[in-house]
Amino acid sequence: MLPQPRDTGSRRTGFAIVGPYAAEVWPATLRTTGMGSAYGFGGIGKIIGPLGLALIIGSSNVVKPEVTVGAIVPAFAYLAAWFALAGLVYLFIGFETKGRSIEDIDGKLSDASV
């Protein structure tokens, strides 16, 4: 068994922030449509991720792939690339919502769209 790093909670809380943040940054007129689309695209990612990972490790069995030691590094690089892409999207497109009301955020989004 490989030694595991001490869990500080950051792995659990990182994804818990994405959902509420995504709900805040949609204009009020598109909030439900935007959140539904976001969760729908997340569902597509749940299919693409494991399929891509199975292709990278060279397994035709997607349900229970056989992993070789040589395939571990490319597999982690694949997952890291998706995390990096998501981070870049939030870095360049996202904006700070801390301490602001939904009305303030909605006003900023309305001003930006005009």
N, C-alpha and C positions, 0 to 999 in steps of 0.2 A: 504494500500500500504506500502511495506517495504521501509525503508530509503535506498537510494543508495549512495555508496561512491562517492566522487568527482572524476570525470573522469580526470585523468592527461594525458591521451593519451597513456599510456603504454599498455592498452588493445588493442588499435587499431594498434599500431606500432609493437607489438610483432610478429604478423603474417606477416606483410609486410616485415620483415627481412628474414624470412625463405626461400621464393622463390628465391631472388637474391643470398643468401648464397648457396643454393643448386645448383644453376647454376654455381657458381664459383668452387665448390669442385669436379666437375666431370672432368676427363681428356678430352682434346679437342676431341679425337676420339670417346668418349662416351657421350659427353655433351647432344646432342639431345635425344639419347636413354634414358639416365639417367633422364632427366627432364620429358620426356614422361612417364616413369615408375613411377616417384615420383607423378606426377599428377594423374596417373591411380590408384595408391595405395591410394591416398587421396580420390578419388571417392569411393573406396571400404570402406574407413573409414566413408564416409557420409552415407553409408548404415548400417554398423555395429554399429555405435554410437547410432543412434536413436532406432535401434532394441534392443540393449543391455539395453539402458535406459528404454525402455518400459517393458522389462522383469524384470528389477530390481524393478520398481515401481509397478509391478504386474498388468499391463494392457494388455489386448489383442488388444486394439485399438491403433495401432502405429501412425496413422495420428493425432488423438487428444486424447492423453491418459488422463485419470482421475487420478489426483495426490492426494494422501492423505498426511497429515502432516508428518506421520511416514515414508513416503517413500522419503522425501526430503533429509535427511542426507545420506542414501545409494546412492541416485542418484548423489549428489555432490561428494561423495567419488569415485564413478565410473568414473566420469569425471576427477577428480583430479588424479586418477591413470593413465589415458591415458596421461595427461599433464606431470606427473612425468616421465613416460616412455620415452616420447619424449625428455624431459630435460636430462635424463640420456644418451640417445643416443648421443645428441649433446655434452654433457660433456665429454664422453669417446672416441667418434669417431671423433668429430669435431676438427678443428684447426683454429687458428686466420688468417683471410685474410685481416684485416685492413691495409691499406697503401701498399699493395702488388699488383703488376700488374697481369693480367690473365696469362701472360707468366711465371712469377715467380711461381705462384701457379701450373701451368701446369707442370713446370719443377720439382717441389717438388713431385707432384703426379707420374710423370714418373720415378723419382729416387726411390720412395717407391715401385713401382710395379716390379722393376727389381730384 
